[in-house]
Amino acid sequence: MSPADLITEKRDGRAHAAGHLRDFVAAHARGDVPDYQMSAWLMAAFLNGLTSEETTALTEAMTRSGDVLDLSATPGTKVDKHSTGGVGDKVSLLLAPVVASCGVPVPMISGRGLGHTGGTLDKLESIPRLRTDLSVEAYKRQLADLGIVMIGQTDEIAPADRKLYALRDVTATVESVPLIAGSIMSKKLAEGIDALVLDVKCGRGAFMKTEPQARRLAETLAGIGAEAGTPTVALLTRMDAPLGRAAGNWPEVAESVRGLRNETGDPGSAGSIADVMDVTLALAGEMLALGGVAPDAGAGREQAARAVRSGDAFGKLLEMVEAQGGDPSVLEAPGARTQQAATRVVEAPPAAQGYAADLDAMGVGRAALALGAGREQMSDDVDPLAGLVLHKKPGASVRPGAPLATLYATEGSPRADFDEAKRRLLGAFSFAKEQPDFPALLMDRYAEGAWTGEEW
């Protein structure tokens, strides 16, 4: 079928034959289908959906558009993690070194920011000179040597997904379960892993706004993994408020260093990032169980916590950064790099009397975007220093004029709009006289075709 025929078929809500869809995706990867036609198809698929058979065909086409890597030369069960994206979600920066320091190899191929959510690659590249564009051979060699590697997609790995990923970011077609599932699983199945853990975000700051949507995505992803013979566990986690206190690029790296140094603070205390560690350790437990070094996820979580307390996890991060050409000394004293940025403090308004009752993660993400921490167009440069650090989160006492957050951007950055970022951030906060209660951050677990519910 011609590209126009495929677009018409999906526009009219009809299902594609698997072979036609695979050919269409392969043709776009070769450059035979232009971006404007693929963009039209993406919107039709976004509006009318894809069947499970179409989703499988899409995933297979993107996986097979490049090489499927063989990591058998590295001993052990290779386990990766993927998050569906959220505001302040720097978990990969902590999780990979934690798990690798416990003896499970972590080959992590990550992406860049999508819309209001940050990308792991953008955060990593805020470390001076660090490279995420390693060749496949360098990727394999580093994994064998260190047990950890974090890179972006190479030309060999799922090239069709790389093109579609960039188009989805700028055509308002991100929040689609089949498109998200195909994108995630094509990269993961091509990178040579043996098992996978998923952090599926749910809430206002996530791409999946509702719990039914998030559960459907988790089930779809795990189902694709099962069909491919790759054991896959999904955790459902809440993303209504930002995770941690930092959102952006270098601010999130600096916060990750705090976590790996066990400087998290007590839950509920000023400056605490206990929520970040709760999610990190829960995912680490699952990865260590799948990797065969812990009998179950609970024991794996305890093992991961010991790796943080001992300093082994932070040491593994420094090893990885140095191996990928980065400057590990900036992680030893992250505050020095933070001081290079232009800053502005956002103060609480007169109505802020009592407590911070709520904080909309989407608004915080948009504030970071206004500072240059992400992309509004494919061609946008990302400011490595851009982002913000929250001084107040929901449940904290607040008075008028108290600092709510500090905004950061490179001095003179043409993309930094401090006024717009301030407006977005203030719009994200709400206040109340009574201290609010909050639901659990870790919501549920999906494995082997079932939700564990209250038993988890």
C-alpha positions in Angstrom: 0.0 0.0 0.0 1.1 3.6 -0.6 1.7 5.9 2.4 -1.4 7.8 1.5 -3.4 4.6 1.5 -2.1 3.7 5.0 -2.9 7.1 6.3 -6.4 6.9 4.9 -7.0 3.4 6.3 -6.0 4.5 9.8 -7.8 7.9 9.5 -11.0 6.0 8.8 -10.4 3.7 11.9 -9.5 0.6 10.0 -6.8 -1.9 11.0 -3.7 -2.4 9.0 -2.4 -5.8 7.9 0.8 -6.5 9.9 2.9 -6.8 6.8 1.7 -3.4 5.4 2.5 -1.7 8.7 6.0 -3.3 8.9 6.7 -2.2 5.3 5.5 1.4 6.0 7.7 1.7 9.1 10.7 0.3 7.3 10.2 2.7 4.4 10.2 5.7 6.7 13.4 4.4 8.4 15.1 4.3 4.9 13.9 7.8 4.1 11.4 6.6 1.4 8.4 8.0 3.4 8.8 11.7 4.3 8.2 13.0 7.8 5.1 14.9 6.8 3.3 11.6 5.8 4.5 9.8 8.9 3.3 12.7 11.0 -0.1 12.4 9.5 -0.2 8.7 10.2 1.0 9.2 13.8 -2.0 11.6 14.4 -4.4 9.1 12.8 -3.0 6.3 15.0 -3.1 8.6 18.1 -6.8 9.4 17.5 -8.0 5.9 16.3 -5.7 3.6 18.2 -3.9 0.4 17.2 -5.0 -3.2 17.8 -2.7 -5.5 19.8 -1.7 -7.1 16.5 -0.8 -3.7 15.0 1.1 -2.8 18.2 3.1 -6.0 18.0 3.8 -5.4 14.3 4.9 -1.8 15.0 7.2 -3.0 17.7 8.8 -5.7 15.6 9.3 -3.3 12.7 11.1 -0.8 14.9 13.1 -3.5 16.6 14.2 -5.1 13.3 14.9 -1.8 11.6 18.5 -2.1 13.0 20.6 -4.6 14.8 19.5 -6.7 17.7 22.6 -6.7 19.9 24.2 -9.8 21.4 25.5 -9.3 24.9 26.2 -12.9 25.7 29.9 -12.1 26.1 29.1 -10.3 29.4 28.4 -12.9 32.2 25.2 -12.6 34.2 21.6 -11.7 33.6 21.5 -8.3 31.9 18.6 -6.2 33.3 17.4 -2.7 32.3 14.8 -0.3 33.5 12.5 2.1 31.7 10.3 4.9 33.0 7.4 6.2 31.0 8.4 9.7 32.0 7.6 12.2 34.7 8.7 15.5 36.2 11.8 15.3 38.4 12.2 11.6 37.4 16.0 11.2 37.8 15.7 7.6 39.0 17.8 6.1 36.2 20.8 8.2 37.3 20.6 6.5 40.7 19.2 3.1 39.8 21.8 2.0 37.2 24.8 2.4 39.5 23.0 1.0 42.5 22.1 -2.2 40.6 25.4 -2.5 38.9 27.3 -2.2 42.2 25.3 -5.2 43.4 26.6 -7.4 40.6 23.8 -7.2 38.0 24.9 -5.8 34.6 22.9 -2.8 33.5 23.0 -1.9 29.7 20.8 1.2 29.6 19.9 2.9 26.4 17.9 6.0 27.2 16.1 8.8 25.4 15.9 12.6 25.4 13.1 14.8 26.8 9.6 14.5 25.5 7.5 17.6 26.0 7.3 18.6 29.7 9.3 15.6 30.9 13.0 15.5 31.1 15.3 13.0 29.3 18.0 10.9 30.9 20.4 11.7 28.1 20.0 15.5 28.5 20.6 15.1 32.2 23.7 13.0 31.7 25.1 15.4 29.2 24.9 18.2 31.7 28.0 16.5 33.2 30.9 18.2 31.4 32.4 16.2 28.5 30.4 13.1 29.2 29.5 11.2 26.0 26.4 9.2 25.4 27.1 8.6 21.7 29.2 5.5 22.2 29.5 3.0 19.4 28.0 -0.5 19.8 31.4 -2.0 20.3 32.3 0.6 23.0 28.9 -0.1 24.6 29.6 -3.8 24.8 33.2 -3.3 26.0 32.2 -0.9 28.8 29.4 -3.2 30.0 31.8 -6.1 30.2 34.4 -4.0 32.0 32.2 -2.1 34.5 28.8 -3.8 34.4 27.1 -0.5 33.6 26.7 1.7 30.5 24.2 4.5 29.8 24.0 5.7 26.2 21.6 7.0 23.6 20.3 5.2 20.6 23.0 4.4 18.0 22.5 4.2 14.3 22.3 0.5 14.7 19.7 0.3 17.4 16.0 0.7 16.4 16.6 3.6 13.9 13.0 3.7 13.0 12.0 4.4 16.6 14.6 7.2 16.8 12.9 9.0 13.9 9.4 8.4 15.2 10.4 9.5 18.8 11.5 12.9 17.5 8.3 13.4 15.4 6.0 12.4 18.3 7.6 15.0 20.5 6.6 17.9 18.2 3.3 16.6 16.8 1.4 16.2 20.0 1.2 12.4 19.6 3.2 11.3 22.6 0.3 10.1 24.9 -0.7 7.0 23.0 -0.5 3.6 24.6 0.4 1.7 21.4 2.9 4.3 20.3 4.6 4.5 23.7 4.7 0.7 24.0 6.2 0.2 20.6 8.8 2.9 21.2 9.9 1.6 24.6 9.9 -2.1 23.8 11.6 -1.8 20.4 14.6 -0.1 22.0 14.7 -2.5 24.9 14.4 -5.7 22.8 17.1 -4.5 20.5 19.6 -3.6 23.2 20.3 -7.2 24.2 18.8 -7.4 27.7 17.6 -10.6 29.4 14.9 -8.9 31.7 13.2 -5.6 32.1 11.7 -3.6 34.9 9.2 -0.8 34.1 8.2 2.3 36.1 4.8 3.2 34.7 3.9 6.7 35.9 0.3 7.7 36.5 -1.1 11.2 37.2 -1.1 14.8 36.1 2.6 15.0 35.4 2.7 11.7 33.5 1.8 10.9 29.9 -0.8 8.5 31.3 -3.1 10.8 33.3 -5.5 8.2 34.7 -5.0 4.9 36.5 -6.9 2.9 33.8 -4.6 4.3 31.1 -1.5 3.6 33.1 -2.6 0.0 33.9 -3.3 -0.6 30.3 0.1 0.6 29.3 1.8 -1.6 31.9 -0.1 -4.6 30.7 0.7 -3.8 27.1 4.4 -3.4 27.8 4.7 -6.6 29.9 2.7 -8.5 27.3 5.1 -7.5 24.5 8.0 -8.5 26.8 6.5 -11.9 27.5 5.9 -12.6 23.8 9.5 -11.8 23.1 10.7 -14.1 25.9 12.0 -11.2 28.1 10.7 -11.4 31.7 9.1 -8.0 32.5 7.9 -6.5 35.7 6.0 -3.2 35.9 5.6 -0.9 39.0 2.8 1.6 38.9 3.9 4.8 40.6 2.2 8.2 41.2 3.2 11.3 39.3 0.8 14.1 40.4 3.6 16.1 42.1 7.2 16.1 41.0 9.5 13.4 42.1 12.1 14.8 44.5 12.8 18.5 44.6 14.8 19.1 41.4 13.5 19.3 37.9 15.6 20.0 34.9 19.1 18.9 33.9 22.1 19.7 36.2 19.7 20.3 39.2 18.6 16.7 38.8 22.1 15.4 38.5 23.1 17.2 41.7 20.0 15.7 43.5 21.0 12.2 42.3 24.4 12.7 43.8 22.7 13.5 47.1 20.7 10.3 46.9 23.7 8.1 46.1 25.6 9.7 49.0 22.7 8.8 51.3 22.0 12.4 51.9 18.2 12.1 51.5 16.9 13.5 54.7 14.1 12.1 56.8 10.7 11.8 55.2 8.7 15.0 55.7 11.8 17.0 56.7 12.8 20.2 54.8 14.8 19.2 51.7 14.0 15.5 52.0 14.2 13.4 48.8 13.0 10.2 50.5 10.4 9.8 47.7 13.1 9.5 45.1 14.9 6.8 47.1 11.6 4.9 47.7 11.0 4.5 44.0 14.7 3.9 43.3 15.0 1.1 45.8 11.7 -0.5 44.9 12.8 -0.8 41.2 16.3 -1.9 42.3 14.8 -4.7 44.3 12.9 -6.0 41.3 16.0 -5.7 39.1 18.2 -7.6 41.5 15.6 -10.4 41.8 15.3 -10.7 38.1 19.1 -10.6 37.9 19.4 -13.6 40.2 21.4 -12.0 43.0 18.5 -11.7 45.4 15.8 -14.3 46.2 13.0 -11.8 45.9 12.3 -8.1 45.4 12.2 -7.4 49.1 15.6 -8.8 49.7 16.9 -7.0 46.7 15.7 -3.7 48.1 17.7 -4.3 51.3 20.7 -5.2 49.2 20.4 -2.0 47.2 20.0 0.1 50.3 23.3 -1.4 51.6 25.1 -0.4 48.4 24.0 3.2 48.9 25.0 3.3 52.5 28.4 1.7 51.8 29.2 4.2 49.0 29.6 1.4 46.4 26.7 2.8 44.3 28.2 6.4 44.2 31.6 4.9 43.3 30.0 3.0 40.4 28.5 6.2 39.1 32.0 7.9 39.2 33.5 4.9 37.3 30.8 5.1 34.6 31.2 8.9 34.2 35.0 8.7 33.8 34.7 5.7 31.4 32.4 7.8 29.2 34.7 10.8 29.1 32.9 12.9 31.8 34.5 14.8 34.6 33.8 12.9 37.8 35.2 15.7 39.9 32.0 17.8 39.4 30.0 15.1 41.1 32.3 15.3 44.1 31.3 18.9 44.6 28.1 19.5 42.5 27.3 22.8 44.2 30.2 24.5 42.4 28.6 23.8 39.0 25.2 25.0 40.3 26.8 28.3 41.3 27.7 28.9 37.6 24.0 29.4 36.7 21.9 32.6 36.7 19.2 32.2 39.4 16.0 33.7 40.6 14.0 32.9 43.7 10.3 32.5 43.5 8.5 33.6 46.7 5.1 32.5 48.1 2.2 34.8 47.3 0.1 36.6 49.9 -2.5 33.8 49.7 0.1 31.3 50.9 -0.9 31.0 54.6 -0.8 27.6 56.1 0.4 24.7 54.0 1.3 23.9 50.4 -1.7 21.8 49.6 -0.9 20.7 46.1 1.8 21.0 43.4 0.9 20.2 39.8 3.8 18.3 38.3 2.8 19.4 34.8 3.1 23.1 35.8 6.5 22.4 37.3 7.6 20.7 34.1 6.4 23.6 32.0 8.4 26.0 34.3 11.5 24.0 33.7 10.8 24.0 29.9 10.5 27.8 30.0 14.0 27.9 31.4 15.4 25.8 28.5 15.6 22.4 30.2 13.7 20.7 27.4 12.6 21.1 23.8 9.6 22.8 22.3 10.9 22.2 18.7 13.1 19.4 17.4 15.9 21.9 16.7 16.0 23.4 20.2 19.2 23.3 22.1 18.9 22.2 25.7 20.5 24.3 28.4 22.6 21.9 30.7 22.2 24.1 33.7 18.5 24.8 33.3 16.0 23.7 35.9 14.7 24.4 39.3 14.9 23.2 42.9 11.8 23.2 45.1 12.0 24.5 48.6 8.4 23.7 49.4 6.4 20.6 48.4 2.9 19.6 49.4 2.5 19.2 53.1 5.1 21.9 54.0 4.2 24.9 56.0 4.2 28.1 54.0 3.9 31.8 54.8 3.8 34.8 52.3 7.2 35.7 51.0 8.8 32.4 51.9 11.0 30.9 49.1 9.1 28.3 47.1 11.8 27.5 44.6 15.0 28.6 42.9 15.2 28.8 39.2 18.4 28.1 37.2 19.6 28.8 33.7 22.9 29.5 32.0 23.7 33.2 32.2 22.5 34.9 29.0 20.7 31.9 27.6 18.3 33.0 24.8 15.8 30.4 25.8 15.6 31.2 29.5 12.3 33.1 30.3 12.4 33.5 34.1 9.2 35.5 34.2 7.3 32.7 32.3 8.9 30.1 34.5 7.8 32.0 37.6 4.3 32.3 36.3 4.1 28.6 35.5 5.4 27.6 38.9 3.1 29.9 40.9 0.2 28.5 38.9 1.2 25.0 39.9 1.0 25.6 43.7 -2.2 25.7 45.7 -2.4 26.4 49.5 -4.6 25.5 52.4 -4.9 26.1 56.1 -5.0 22.4 56.9 -2.1 20.0 56.3 -3.2 17.6 53.5 -2.9 13.8 53.4 -1.3 12.0 50.5 -1.8 8.7 48.8 1.0 6.2 48.5 3.6 6.9 45.8 4.0 3.2 45.0 0.6 2.1 43.7 0.8 -1.5 42.4 2.9 -4.2 40.7 2.3 -6.2 37.5 4.1 -9.4 36.8 3.3 -12.7 35.0 0.0 -11.3 33.8 -1.5 -10.2 37.1 -1.6 -7.2 39.5 -0.6 -8.1 43.0 -2.8 -5.3 44.5 -2.8 -5.2 48.3 -0.5 -8.2 48.6 2.4 -6.1 47.3 
